[in-house]
Amino acid sequence: MELARMKKVEVVIDNTHLRLVLEILESSGVSGYTIIRDVIGKGDRGTVLADEPSESFKNSYIFTICDEERAKSITSRIAPVIRRFGGACFLSDVEWLMH
């Protein structure tokens, strides 16, 4: 079993700006990502529930695993999006089980 040390970039963003985050990931050259739609929770901008009347009021959770250099590039490009439109971005150390 071989483990690789990687970085995990996680983003919670409203669906209105999901495409912008995906464009950042794609243009950064990530090999893949996962999206979980209709994420509910509470943050500094209030509570988001799954029963919102419009898609634009719902959140999505996106994550990708990549090397440290790429992760830093991604987070530096996502930071202005989060500052302007809200949401959250997290960066953590992970170990990837190579297959």
N, CA, C and O atoms as a GROMACS GRO file, in nm:
protein
  396
    1MET      N    1   0.085  -0.118   0.000
    1MET     CA    2   0.000   0.000   0.000
    1MET      C    3   0.090   0.124   0.000
    1MET      O    4   0.177   0.139   0.085
    2GLU      N    5   0.066   0.210  -0.097
    2GLU     CA    6   0.145   0.332  -0.109
    2GLU      C    7   0.056   0.453  -0.082
    2GLU      O    8  -0.051   0.468  -0.140
    3LEU      N    9   0.103   0.539   0.009
    3LEU     CA   10   0.031   0.663   0.040
    3LEU      C   11   0.110   0.781  -0.013
    3LEU      O   12   0.232   0.786  -0.002
    4ALA      N   13   0.038   0.878  -0.070
    4ALA     CA   14   0.100   1.001  -0.119
    4ALA      C   15   0.048   1.117  -0.036
    4ALA      O   16  -0.072   1.128  -0.013
    5ARG      N   17   0.137   1.203   0.008
    5ARG     CA   18   0.098   1.322   0.082
    5ARG      C   19   0.047   1.427  -0.017
    5ARG      O   20   0.117   1.465  -0.112
    6MET      N   21  -0.075   1.473   0.006
    6MET     CA   22  -0.139   1.568  -0.085
    6MET      C   23  -0.208   1.677  -0.002
    6MET      O   24  -0.204   1.675   0.121
    7LYS      N   25  -0.269   1.771  -0.071
    7LYS     CA   26  -0.351   1.875  -0.009
    7LYS      C   27  -0.495   1.856  -0.055
    7LYS      O   28  -0.520   1.816  -0.169
    8LYS      N   29  -0.587   1.883   0.034
    8LYS     CA   30  -0.729   1.879   0.002
    8LYS      C   31  -0.782   2.022   0.006
    8LYS      O   32  -0.769   2.091   0.107
    9VAL      N   33  -0.840   2.065  -0.104
    9VAL     CA   34  -0.902   2.197  -0.113
    9VAL      C   35  -1.052   2.175  -0.110
    9VAL      O   36  -1.107   2.103  -0.193
   10GLU      N   37  -1.119   2.237  -0.013
   10GLU     CA   38  -1.264   2.225   0.002
   10GLU      C   39  -1.326   2.364  -0.009
   10GLU      O   40  -1.276   2.460   0.049
   11VAL      N   41  -1.434   2.373  -0.084
   11VAL     CA   42  -1.502   2.501  -0.104
   11VAL      C   43  -1.651   2.481  -0.085
   11VAL      O   44  -1.710   2.387  -0.139
   12VAL      N   45  -1.712   2.571  -0.008
   12VAL     CA   46  -1.858   2.579   0.001
   12VAL      C   47  -1.895   2.713  -0.060
   12VAL      O   48  -1.846   2.818  -0.017
   13ILE      N   49  -1.981   2.711  -0.161
   13ILE     CA   50  -2.016   2.832  -0.235
   13ILE      C   51  -2.162   2.822  -0.279
   13ILE      O   52  -2.214   2.712  -0.300
   14ASP      N   53  -2.226   2.937  -0.293
   14ASP     CA   54  -2.364   2.932  -0.342
   14ASP      C   55  -2.364   2.889  -0.488
   14ASP      O   56  -2.268   2.912  -0.562
   15ASN      N   57  -2.473   2.827  -0.529
   15ASN     CA   58  -2.480   2.770  -0.664
   15ASN      C   59  -2.462   2.873  -0.774
   15ASN      O   60  -2.420   2.839  -0.884
   16THR      N   61  -2.494   2.998  -0.745
   16THR     CA   62  -2.477   3.105  -0.845
   16THR      C   63  -2.331   3.117  -0.887
   16THR      O   64  -2.303   3.151  -1.002
   17HIS      N   65  -2.238   3.090  -0.796
   17HIS     CA   66  -2.096   3.108  -0.824
   17HIS      C   67  -2.020   2.976  -0.836
   17HIS      O   68  -1.897   2.975  -0.841
   18LEU      N   69  -2.092   2.866  -0.840
   18LEU     CA   70  -2.030   2.735  -0.854
   18LEU      C   71  -1.948   2.725  -0.982
   18LEU      O   72  -1.836   2.674  -0.979
   19ARG      N   73  -2.002   2.772  -1.093
   19ARG     CA   74  -1.932   2.763  -1.221
   19ARG      C   75  -1.797   2.836  -1.214
   19ARG      O   76  -1.699   2.790  -1.272
   20LEU      N   77  -1.791   2.950  -1.145
   20LEU     CA   78  -1.666   3.024  -1.131
   20LEU      C   79  -1.561   2.941  -1.058
   20LEU      O   80  -1.445   2.939  -1.099
   21VAL      N   81  -1.600   2.874  -0.951
   21VAL     CA   82  -1.507   2.788  -0.877
   21VAL      C   83  -1.461   2.673  -0.965
   21VAL      O   84  -1.343   2.638  -0.966
   22LEU      N   85  -1.552   2.613  -1.040
   22LEU     CA   86  -1.515   2.503  -1.129
   22LEU      C   87  -1.419   2.549  -1.238
   22LEU      O   88  -1.328   2.475  -1.276
   23GLU      N   89  -1.439   2.669  -1.290
   23GLU     CA   90  -1.346   2.724  -1.390
   23GLU      C   91  -1.206   2.740  -1.332
   23GLU      O   92  -1.107   2.713  -1.399
   24ILE      N   93  -1.199   2.785  -1.206
   24ILE     CA   94  -1.069   2.799  -1.140
   24ILE      C   95  -1.002   2.662  -1.126
   24ILE      O   96  -0.883   2.648  -1.155
   25LEU      N   97  -1.078   2.561  -1.084
   25LEU     CA   98  -1.021   2.427  -1.070
   25LEU      C   99  -0.974   2.373  -1.204
   25LEU      O  100  -0.864   2.320  -1.216
   26GLU      N  101  -1.059   2.386  -1.305
   26GLU     CA  102  -1.025   2.333  -1.438
   26GLU      C  103  -0.902   2.403  -1.497
   26GLU      O  104  -0.813   2.338  -1.551
   27SER      N  105  -0.898   2.535  -1.485
   27SER     CA  106  -0.784   2.609  -1.541
   27SER      C  107  -0.657   2.587  -1.461
   27SER      O  108  -0.547   2.614  -1.510
   28SER      N  109  -0.670   2.538  -1.338
   28SER     CA  110  -0.553   2.506  -1.256
   28SER      C  111  -0.497   2.368  -1.288
   28SER      O  112  -0.390   2.331  -1.242
   29GLY      N  113  -0.572   2.291  -1.369
   29GLY     CA  114  -0.524   2.162  -1.412
   29GLY      C  115  -0.548   2.048  -1.315
   29GLY      O  116  -0.478   1.947  -1.321
   30VAL      N  117  -0.646   2.061  -1.225
   30VAL     CA  118  -0.674   1.948  -1.136
   30VAL      C  119  -0.725   1.830  -1.218
   30VAL      O  120  -0.788   1.849  -1.322
   31SER      N  121  -0.696   1.711  -1.171
   31SER     CA  122  -0.736   1.593  -1.247
   31SER      C  123  -0.879   1.550  -1.219
   31SER      O  124  -0.934   1.467  -1.292
   32GLY      N  125  -0.940   1.606  -1.114
   32GLY     CA  126  -1.078   1.571  -1.083
   32GLY      C  127  -1.126   1.646  -0.960
   32GLY      O  128  -1.046   1.705  -0.887
   33TYR      N  129  -1.254   1.643  -0.938
   33TYR     CA  130  -1.314   1.705  -0.821
   33TYR      C  131  -1.448   1.639  -0.795
   33TYR      O  132  -1.502   1.569  -0.881
   34THR      N  133  -1.501   1.662  -0.676
   34THR     CA  134  -1.631   1.610  -0.637
   34THR      C  135  -1.720   1.726  -0.595
   34THR      O  136  -1.674   1.819  -0.528
   35ILE      N  137  -1.847   1.721  -0.637
   35ILE     CA  138  -1.945   1.823  -0.601
   35ILE      C  139  -2.059   1.756  -0.526
   35ILE      O  140  -2.112   1.654  -0.570
   36ILE      N  141  -2.094   1.813  -0.413
   36ILE     CA  142  -2.213   1.770  -0.339
   36ILE      C  143  -2.306   1.891  -0.335
   36ILE      O  144  -2.271   1.996  -0.280
   37ARG      N  145  -2.424   1.875  -0.392
   37ARG     CA  146  -2.518   1.986  -0.403
   37ARG      C  147  -2.611   1.993  -0.282
   37ARG      O  148  -2.624   1.897  -0.207
   38ASP      N  149  -2.674   2.109  -0.267
   38ASP     CA  150  -2.773   2.134  -0.162
   38ASP      C  151  -2.716   2.111  -0.022
   38ASP      O  152  -2.776   2.042   0.060
   39VAL      N  153  -2.600   2.169   0.003
   39VAL     CA  154  -2.536   2.160   0.134
   39VAL      C  155  -2.607   2.257   0.228
   39VAL      O  156  -2.630   2.373   0.193
   40ILE      N  157  -2.641   2.209   0.346
   40ILE     CA  158  -2.706   2.296   0.443
   40ILE      C  159  -2.611   2.324   0.559
   40ILE      O  160  -2.521   2.245   0.588
   41GLY      N  161  -2.632   2.438   0.624
   41GLY     CA  162  -2.547   2.472   0.738
   41GLY      C  163  -2.567   2.615   0.781
   41GLY      O  164  -2.654   2.686   0.731
   42LYS      N  165  -2.485   2.656   0.876
   42LYS     CA  166  -2.494   2.791   0.932
   42LYS      C  167  -2.355   2.851   0.936
   42LYS      O  168  -2.259   2.786   0.974
   43GLY      N  169  -2.346   2.976   0.896
   43GLY     CA  170  -2.220   3.047   0.897
   43GLY      C  171  -2.240   3.192   0.932
   43GLY      O  172  -2.345   3.230   0.983
   44ASP      N  173  -2.138   3.274   0.906
   44ASP     CA  174  -2.146   3.415   0.942
   44ASP      C  175  -2.247   3.493   0.859
   44ASP      O  176  -2.281   3.606   0.893
   45ARG      N  177  -2.296   3.435   0.753
   45ARG     CA  178  -2.398   3.501   0.671
   45ARG      C  179  -2.537   3.442   0.693
   45ARG      O  180  -2.630   3.471   0.617
   46GLY      N  181  -2.551   3.359   0.796
   46GLY     CA  182  -2.682   3.304   0.829
   46GLY      C  183  -2.692   3.156   0.802
   46GLY      O  184  -2.592   3.088   0.779
   47THR      N  185  -2.815   3.106   0.807
   47THR     CA  186  -2.844   2.965   0.788
   47THR      C  187  -2.891   2.938   0.646
   47THR      O  188  -2.971   3.014   0.591
   48VAL      N  189  -2.842   2.830   0.587
   48VAL     CA  190  -2.886   2.788   0.454
   48VAL      C  191  -2.952   2.652   0.471
   48VAL      O  192  -2.892   2.558   0.522
   49LEU      N  193  -3.076   2.643   0.427
   49LEU     CA  194  -3.153   2.519   0.437
   49LEU      C  195  -3.172   2.459   0.299
   49LEU      O  196  -3.154   2.527   0.198
   50ALA      N  197  -3.207   2.332   0.293
   50ALA     CA  198  -3.225   2.263   0.166
   50ALA      C  199  -3.357   2.300   0.098
   50ALA      O  200  -3.376   2.269  -0.020
   51ASP      N  201  -3.447   2.364   0.171
   51ASP     CA  202  -3.579   2.393   0.114
   51ASP      C  203  -3.590   2.535   0.059
   51ASP      O  204  -3.699   2.590   0.050
   52GLU      N  205  -3.478   2.594   0.022
   52GLU     CA  206  -3.479   2.728  -0.035
   52GLU      C  207  -3.558   2.728  -0.166
   52GLU      O  208  -3.551   2.630  -0.241
   53PRO      N  209  -3.634   2.835  -0.193
   53PRO     CA  210  -3.719   2.837  -0.312
   53PRO      C  211  -3.643   2.846  -0.444
   53PRO      O  212  -3.696   2.810  -0.549
   54SER      N  213  -3.520   2.894  -0.440
   54SER     CA  214  -3.444   2.915  -0.563
   54SER      C  215  -3.309   2.846  -0.552
   54SER      O  216  -3.250   2.839  -0.444
   55GLU      N  217  -3.260   2.796  -0.665
   55GLU     CA  218  -3.128   2.733  -0.669
   55GLU      C  219  -3.018   2.830  -0.628
   55GLU      O  220  -2.916   2.789  -0.572
   56SER      N  221  -3.038   2.959  -0.656
   56SER     CA  222  -2.933   3.056  -0.626
   56SER      C  223  -2.913   3.078  -0.477
   56SER      O  224  -2.812   3.136  -0.437
   57PHE      N  225  -3.006   3.033  -0.394
   57PHE     CA  226  -2.991   3.045  -0.249
   57PHE      C  227  -2.936   2.918  -0.186
   57PHE      O  228  -2.919   2.912  -0.064
   58LYS      N  229  -2.909   2.816  -0.267
   58LYS     CA  230  -2.856   2.690  -0.217
   58LYS      C  231  -2.704   2.688  -0.232
   58LYS      O  232  -2.648   2.758  -0.316
   59ASN      N  233  -2.638   2.606  -0.150
   59ASN     CA  234  -2.493   2.594  -0.153
   59ASN      C  235  -2.450   2.460  -0.210
   59ASN      O  236  -2.525   2.362  -0.207
   60SER      N  237  -2.329   2.458  -0.263
   60SER     CA  238  -2.265   2.333  -0.305
   60SER      C  239  -2.131   2.322  -0.236
   60SER      O  240  -2.068   2.423  -0.200
   61TYR      N  241  -2.086   2.199  -0.216
   61TYR     CA  242  -1.957   2.167  -0.156
   61TYR      C  243  -1.874   2.101  -0.265
   61TYR      O  244  -1.917   2.004  -0.327
   62ILE      N  245  -1.754   2.153  -0.287
   62ILE     CA  246  -1.664   2.101  -0.389
   62ILE      C  247  -1.532   2.068  -0.322
   62ILE      O  248  -1.483   2.146  -0.241
   63PHE      N  249  -1.474   1.953  -0.356
   63PHE     CA  250  -1.339   1.928  -0.307
   63PHE      C  251  -1.255   1.862  -0.413
   63PHE      O  252  -1.305   1.793  -0.502
   64THR      N  253  -1.125   1.884  -0.401
   64THR     CA  254  -1.028   1.822  -0.490
   64THR      C  255  -0.904   1.791  -0.409
   64THR      O  256  -0.879   1.851  -0.305
   65ILE      N  257  -0.825   1.697  -0.458
   65ILE     CA  258  -0.698   1.660  -0.396
   65ILE      C  259  -0.589   1.689  -0.499
   65ILE      O  260  -0.601   1.652  -0.616
   66CYS      N  261  -0.482   1.756  -0.454
   66CYS     CA  262  -0.375   1.793  -0.547
   66CYS      C  263  -0.245   1.815  -0.470
   66CYS      O  264  -0.242   1.804  -0.348
   67ASP      N  265  -0.139   1.845  -0.543
   67ASP     CA  266  -0.011   1.873  -0.477
   67ASP      C  267  -0.015   2.012  -0.414
   67ASP      O  268  -0.104   2.092  -0.443
   68GLU      N  269   0.081   2.038  -0.328
   68GLU     CA  270   0.081   2.162  -0.249
   68GLU      C  271   0.089   2.287  -0.336
   68GLU      O  272   0.019   2.385  -0.310
   69GLU      N  273   0.172   2.286  -0.437
   69GLU     CA  274   0.188   2.404  -0.524
   69GLU      C  275   0.056   2.439  -0.593
   69GLU      O  276   0.017   2.556  -0.598
   70ARG      N  277  -0.012   2.339  -0.647
   70ARG     CA  278  -0.139   2.360  -0.715
   70ARG      C  279  -0.246   2.409  -0.615
   70ARG      O  280  -0.326   2.497  -0.646
   71ALA      N  281  -0.245   2.350  -0.495
   71ALA     CA  282  -0.342   2.389  -0.391
   71ALA      C  283  -0.326   2.536  -0.354
   71ALA      O  284  -0.425   2.608  -0.339
   72LYS      N  285  -0.203   2.580  -0.339
   72LYS     CA  286  -0.179   2.722  -0.306
   72LYS      C  287  -0.226   2.812  -0.420
   72LYS      O  288  -0.282   2.919  -0.394
   73SER      N  289  -0.203   2.771  -0.542
   73SER     CA  290  -0.250   2.848  -0.658
   73SER      C  291  -0.402   2.857  -0.660
   73SER      O  292  -0.459   2.964  -0.682
   74ILE      N  293  -0.468   2.744  -0.636
   74ILE     CA  294  -0.614   2.740  -0.635
   74ILE      C  295  -0.670   2.830  -0.526
   74ILE      O  296  -0.759   2.911  -0.550
   75THR      N  297  -0.618   2.814  -0.404
   75THR     CA  298  -0.673   2.893  -0.292
   75THR      C  299  -0.648   3.042  -0.311
   75THR      O  300  -0.731   3.123  -0.269
   76SER      N  301  -0.538   3.080  -0.370
   76SER     CA  302  -0.513   3.223  -0.394
   76SER      C  303  -0.611   3.280  -0.497
   76SER      O  304  -0.645   3.399  -0.491
   77ARG      N  305  -0.657   3.197  -0.590
   77ARG     CA  306  -0.754   3.242  -0.690
   77ARG      C  307  -0.897   3.236  -0.638
   77ARG      O  308  -0.983   3.312  -0.684
   78ILE      N  309  -0.924   3.147  -0.543
   78ILE     CA  310  -1.058   3.136  -0.487
   78ILE      C  311  -1.082   3.241  -0.378
   78ILE      O  312  -1.196   3.282  -0.356
   79ALA      N  313  -0.977   3.284  -0.310
   79ALA     CA  314  -0.991   3.381  -0.199
   79ALA      C  315  -1.071   3.505  -0.238
   79ALA      O  316  -1.160   3.544  -0.163
   80PRO      N  317  -1.044   3.570  -0.353
   80PRO     CA  318  -1.123   3.688  -0.389
   80PRO      C  319  -1.270   3.656  -0.414
   80PRO      O  320  -1.357   3.740  -0.388
   81VAL      N  321  -1.299   3.538  -0.463
   81VAL     CA  322  -1.437   3.496  -0.487
   81VAL      C  323  -1.511   3.484  -0.354
   81VAL      O  324  -1.623   3.532  -0.340
   82ILE      N  325  -1.447   3.421  -0.256
   82ILE     CA  326  -1.506   3.404  -0.123
   82ILE      C  327  -1.526   3.540  -0.056
   82ILE      O  328  -1.629   3.565   0.005
   83ARG      N  329  -1.426   3.627  -0.067
   83ARG     CA  330  -1.438   3.761  -0.007
   83ARG      C  331  -1.554   3.839  -0.068
   83ARG      O  332  -1.627   3.909   0.003
   84ARG      N  333  -1.572   3.827  -0.198
   84ARG     CA  334  -1.674   3.905  -0.266
   84ARG      C  335  -1.814   3.846  -0.251
   84ARG      O  336  -1.911   3.919  -0.228
   85PHE      N  337  -1.826   3.713  -0.265
   85PHE     CA  338  -1.959   3.651  -0.271
   85PHE      C  339  -1.996   3.567  -0.149
   85PHE      O  340  -2.109   3.522  -0.137
   86GLY      N  341  -1.902   3.547  -0.058
   86GLY     CA  342  -1.927   3.462   0.058
   86GLY      C  343  -1.892   3.318   0.028
   86GLY      O  344  -1.854   3.283  -0.084
   87GLY      N  345  -1.905   3.236   0.129
   87GLY     CA  346  -1.868   3.096   0.117
   87GLY      C  347  -1.752   3.066   0.209
   87GLY      O  348  -1.721   3.144   0.298
   88ALA      N  349  -1.689   2.955   0.187
   88ALA     CA  350  -1.576   2.913   0.270
   88ALA      C  351  -1.481   2.829   0.186
   88ALA      O  352  -1.522   2.758   0.094
   89CYS      N  353  -1.353   2.837   0.220
   89CYS     CA  354  -1.251   2.756   0.153
   89CYS      C  355  -1.157   2.702   0.260
   89CYS      O  356  -1.113   2.776   0.348
   90PHE      N  357  -1.128   2.573   0.253
   90PHE     CA  358  -1.041   2.508   0.350
   90PHE      C  359  -0.930   2.434   0.279
   90PHE      O  360  -0.949   2.379   0.170
   91LEU      N  361  -0.814   2.432   0.340
   91LEU     CA  362  -0.698   2.362   0.287
   91LEU      C  363  -0.644   2.273   0.398
   91LEU      O  364  -0.617   2.320   0.508
   92SER      N  365  -0.628   2.145   0.368
   92SER     CA  366  -0.578   2.053   0.471
   92SER      C  367  -0.484   1.950   0.410
   92SER      O  368  -0.483   1.926   0.290
   93ASP      N  369  -0.404   1.890   0.499
   93ASP     CA  370  -0.314   1.783   0.459
   93ASP      C  371  -0.390   1.652   0.458
   93ASP      O  372  -0.466   1.623   0.550
   94VAL      N  373  -0.369   1.573   0.355
   94VAL     CA  374  -0.431   1.440   0.346
   94VAL      C  375  -0.327   1.340   0.294
   94VAL      O  376  -0.224   1.378   0.240
   95GLU      N  377  -0.358   1.214   0.312
   95GLU     CA  378  -0.280   1.108   0.250
   95GLU      C  379  -0.371   1.033   0.156
   95GLU      O  380  -0.479   0.988   0.194
   96TRP      N  381  -0.327   1.019   0.032
   96TRP     CA  382  -0.405   0.954  -0.073
   96TRP      C  383  -0.356   0.812  -0.089
   96TRP      O  384  -0.237   0.788  -0.110
   97LEU      N  385  -0.446   0.718  -0.080
   97LEU     CA  386  -0.413   0.579  -0.103
   97LEU      C  387  -0.403   0.557  -0.253
   97LEU      O  388  -0.504   0.555  -0.324
   98MET      N  389  -0.282   0.541  -0.302
   98MET     CA  390  -0.258   0.526  -0.446
   98MET      C  391  -0.316   0.393  -0.494
   98MET      O  392  -0.310   0.292  -0.424
   99HIS      N  393  -0.371   0.396  -0.614
   99HIS     CA  394  -0.424   0.272  -0.672
   99HIS      C  395  -0.365   0.247  -0.807
   99HIS      O  396  -0.398   0.147  -0.872
   0.00000   0.00000   0.00000
